[in-house]
Amino acid sequence: MTIMGDEIRQIPGVVQEQLDATGAALEAVAEAVRRARPRWVSIVARGTSDHAAIYARYLIETQLGWPVGLASPSVTTIYHAPTDWSDGLVLAVSQSGRSPDLTAVVEAARRGGALTVAVTNVAGSPLELAAAHTVACRAGEERAVAATKSYVAELAALAGIVAALVPDSDLAAALPRVPAVLGRTLEAASAWFAGAGHGRGLELVEAVAVAGRALVVSRGFNLATALETALKMKETGRIFAEGYSSADLEHGPIALASAGFPTVVFRPDGPMGAAIDPAAAKARARGASPWIIGGVEVAGAPDALAIDALAELPECLTPLALILPGQLLAEAVAVRLGLSPDAPSGLSKVTLTR
Amino acid sequence: MTIMGDEIRQIPGVVQEQLDATGAALEAVAEAVRRARPRWVSIVARGTSDHAAIYARYLIETQLGWPVGLASPSVTTIYHAPTDWSDGLVLAVSQSGRSPDLTAVVEAARRGGALTVAVTNVAGSPLELAAAHTVACRAGEERAVAATKSYVAELAALAGIVAALVPDSDLAAALPRVPAVLGRTLEAASAWFAGAGHGRGLELVEAVAVAGRALVVSRGFNLATALETALKMKETGRIFAEGYSSADLEHGPIALASAGFPTVVFRPDGPMGAAIDPAAAKARARGASPWIIGGVEVAGAPDALAIDALAELPECLTPLALILPGQLLAEAVAVRLGLSPDAPSGLSKVTLTR
């Protein structure tokens, strides 16, 4: 077992522990947000955490109706923009809390009067010290360079913040069900990649490893899942994988789809799944054979992993589960290629950009 | 000459015509924005126009200090979010003005009380009818499927809107110099790709065509240039090219850099150029030989195209010029591969997503 594989399998327990331990911290943050009454939200993050930020953007816009932007740190650190922070909420998301550019944005925002909240996994980091409030991810030490359990813990913490602000929502009601769904998702995905059912999970691993490239597609909440799966494949298997919104794919990059281009589609059940289907159909018409990873609606489709347990979550929580097959895919491709997913060449756990 | 190549060469004239003709429209939009006093900005766009939106985000945040988000239409069209639009400015950017999802967002925003402005190239489009104000790009009919002149015209129109709001800025002062700089940039880049100087432009075309893939890197204002160059290569040459912020590249995807991976870096002069250099150095350390396209500071560097004329523009206007070598590169790669850049397989000029 790789360290990465071990850490993926810790995820249901990590989320359960976080749910058990962070109630008071989430309530304090929610109370501060209610008092501050922010008019807009800016989220600052990099790499894997940037995908958690994209998830949070959809979550805040759909659940709270507040406009959200993803901050580019260079606007502050290099261009020294005259930002008016006064009625903003600035969320910083980082596993290590150590990248200087993220800390600089939070410091500027706090000085400028914004409410600042850090979501981070390492206690006592510069980012945590800079922010007015912190929500701890509680994923434990992450030893693999490729972030897996800390990513899902970030999603859970961000969902927890929003749920505390809309306590009567489907989101808040479903959060306690997440750990069990993650456990069942891991079982289903592990079996699929081990060759169970139609065994197409094994074929997907082989196709990506041989092609050295992949398209990963979704839309809405699970755009984060597509982008993060593509990044994991880059980091651990040196696969040239790119994640796309199915709508953006149709505006140009669909030109790449072909028989030689493995395509993975994350398709939640419901209206968003139906909106994603045309892009998958176009890819199929161009000779690609997309693999579909989704919920009960894809059961029986060829080359599909249908995860029954997703039916227990509203779509806005499915990214916490759907990333698990994405992470297992990246790990399996790396192992198949004889690479160590735990220590990818040239990467370090903490990246310090300015 | 391809249609795409012809349209690229029209760009200096297109921008000059727009500058000559849109003064009154820009002043009207600026006056409406001043009256509305927006507290936040949301930009909605897809494909090539989404890269113009990314440029506008940096421009508005650095010149005006207002927070900007890039809207995901699905938040409105599929998730039916309870957005409070009341003190927002919503900018929609689209060549055709015909994608239903963009129009739906503008309609919802206008109904909700936001100030809505369309930047579009085709008069009388649904998007123009939906928005309260329009700035016409005046690029003329674009016949090639791959957008080139309409992209630069969108950048110029967006820069024009911001310049009208900060008339005493370097930005406003430099705008009239843009057409001449674009003309000189085209000359320098055309000569480079034709084998002049060290002839490395020709080698870059060959390297990308043979590898079938590329990394394209920049940061800040020219992140848009990197993303748009990568998209052009995908569309016209079916090259698996991905654009990256140099900072994000260091947070994982640098794992891909190697001798077999052509890397193009757009490097403006000044502090941002210096901030981009470490990523190029890391790529070089991994065996990649990055080609650098920039201003006077890269003169004399190996594998570099140094465009003297860029010295006449503040960095915030260099994306209008630096995209020209990117577009010429994509066209040259397609021609080298025997593909028609004017009618890429499977793409149409107008894409209707919902």
Chai-1 contact restraints between the chains, C-beta under 6 A:
chainA,res_idxA,chainB,res_idxB,connection_type,confidence,min_distance_angstrom,max_distance_angstrom,comment,restraint_id
A,R39,B,R39,contact,1.0,0.0,6.0,A-B,restraint_1
A,W40,B,W40,contact,1.0,0.0,6.0,A-B,restraint_2
A,W40,B,P67,contact,1.0,0.0,6.0,A-B,restraint_3
A,S42,B,P67,contact,1.0,0.0,6.0,A-B,restraint_4
A,R46,B,H251,contact,1.0,0.0,6.0,A-B,restraint_5
A,G47,B,H251,contact,1.0,0.0,6.0,A-B,restraint_6
A,G47,B,G252,contact,1.0,0.0,6.0,A-B,restraint_7
A,E61,B,V75,contact,1.0,0.0,6.0,A-B,restraint_8
A,E61,B,A81,contact,1.0,0.0,6.0,A-B,restraint_9
A,T62,B,V75,contact,1.0,0.0,6.0,A-B,restraint_10
A,T62,B,Y79,contact,1.0,0.0,6.0,A-B,restraint_11
A,T62,B,A81,contact,1.0,0.0,6.0,A-B,restraint_12
A,G65,B,A81,contact,1.0,0.0,6.0,A-B,restraint_13
A,G65,B,P82,contact,1.0,0.0,6.0,A-B,restraint_14
A,G65,B,T83,contact,1.0,0.0,6.0,A-B,restraint_15
A,G65,B,D84,contact,1.0,0.0,6.0,A-B,restraint_16
A,P67,B,W40,contact,1.0,0.0,6.0,A-B,restraint_17
A,P67,B,S42,contact,1.0,0.0,6.0,A-B,restraint_18
A,P67,B,G69,contact,1.0,0.0,6.0,A-B,restraint_19
A,V68,B,G69,contact,1.0,0.0,6.0,A-B,restraint_20
A,G69,B,P67,contact,1.0,0.0,6.0,A-B,restraint_21
A,G69,B,V68,contact,1.0,0.0,6.0,A-B,restraint_22
A,G69,B,G69,contact,1.0,0.0,6.0,A-B,restraint_23
A,S74,B,G220,contact,1.0,0.0,6.0,A-B,restraint_24
A,V75,B,E61,contact,1.0,0.0,6.0,A-B,restraint_25
A,V75,B,T62,contact,1.0,0.0,6.0,A-B,restraint_26
A,I78,B,P271,contact,1.0,0.0,6.0,A-B,restraint_27
A,I78,B,M272,contact,1.0,0.0,6.0,A-B,restraint_28
A,I78,B,A275,contact,1.0,0.0,6.0,A-B,restraint_29
A,Y79,B,T62,contact,1.0,0.0,6.0,A-B,restraint_30
A,A81,B,E61,contact,1.0,0.0,6.0,A-B,restraint_31
A,A81,B,T62,contact,1.0,0.0,6.0,A-B,restraint_32
A,A81,B,G65,contact,1.0,0.0,6.0,A-B,restraint_33
A,P82,B,G65,contact,1.0,0.0,6.0,A-B,restraint_34
A,T83,B,G65,contact,1.0,0.0,6.0,A-B,restraint_35
A,D84,B,G65,contact,1.0,0.0,6.0,A-B,restraint_36
A,R213,B,F240,contact,1.0,0.0,6.0,A-B,restraint_37
A,G220,B,S74,contact,1.0,0.0,6.0,A-B,restraint_38
A,L231,B,G252,contact,1.0,0.0,6.0,A-B,restraint_39
A,K234,B,P253,contact,1.0,0.0,6.0,A-B,restraint_40
A,K234,B,A255,contact,1.0,0.0,6.0,A-B,restraint_41
A,K234,B,L256,contact,1.0,0.0,6.0,A-B,restraint_42
A,E235,B,G252,contact,1.0,0.0,6.0,A-B,restraint_43
A,E235,B,A255,contact,1.0,0.0,6.0,A-B,restraint_44
A,R238,B,A255,contact,1.0,0.0,6.0,A-B,restraint_45
A,F240,B,R213,contact,1.0,0.0,6.0,A-B,restraint_46
A,F240,B,F240,contact,1.0,0.0,6.0,A-B,restraint_47
A,E242,B,E242,contact,1.0,0.0,6.0,A-B,restraint_48
A,A247,B,T353,contact,1.0,0.0,6.0,A-B,restraint_49
A,E250,B,T351,contact,1.0,0.0,6.0,A-B,restraint_50
A,E250,B,T353,contact,1.0,0.0,6.0,A-B,restraint_51
A,H251,B,R46,contact,1.0,0.0,6.0,A-B,restraint_52
A,H251,B,G47,contact,1.0,0.0,6.0,A-B,restraint_53
A,H251,B,T351,contact,1.0,0.0,6.0,A-B,restraint_54
A,G252,B,G47,contact,1.0,0.0,6.0,A-B,restraint_55
A,G252,B,L231,contact,1.0,0.0,6.0,A-B,restraint_56
A,G252,B,E235,contact,1.0,0.0,6.0,A-B,restraint_57
A,P253,B,K234,contact,1.0,0.0,6.0,A-B,restraint_58
A,A255,B,K234,contact,1.0,0.0,6.0,A-B,restraint_59
A,A255,B,E235,contact,1.0,0.0,6.0,A-B,restraint_60
A,A255,B,R238,contact,1.0,0.0,6.0,A-B,restraint_61
A,A255,B,P344,contact,1.0,0.0,6.0,A-B,restraint_62
A,A255,B,G346,contact,1.0,0.0,6.0,A-B,restraint_63
A,A255,B,L347,contact,1.0,0.0,6.0,A-B,restraint_64
A,L256,B,K234,contact,1.0,0.0,6.0,A-B,restraint_65
A,P271,B,I78,contact,1.0,0.0,6.0,A-B,restraint_66
A,M272,B,I78,contact,1.0,0.0,6.0,A-B,restraint_67
A,A275,B,I78,contact,1.0,0.0,6.0,A-B,restraint_68
A,R286,B,G346,contact,1.0,0.0,6.0,A-B,restraint_69
A,P344,B,A255,contact,1.0,0.0,6.0,A-B,restraint_70
A,G346,B,A255,contact,1.0,0.0,6.0,A-B,restraint_71
A,G346,B,R286,contact,1.0,0.0,6.0,A-B,restraint_72
A,L347,B,A255,contact,1.0,0.0,6.0,A-B,restraint_73
A,T351,B,E250,contact,1.0,0.0,6.0,A-B,restraint_74
A,T351,B,H251,contact,1.0,0.0,6.0,A-B,restraint_75
A,T353,B,A247,contact,1.0,0.0,6.0,A-B,restraint_76
A,T353,B,E250,contact,1.0,0.0,6.0,A-B,restraint_77
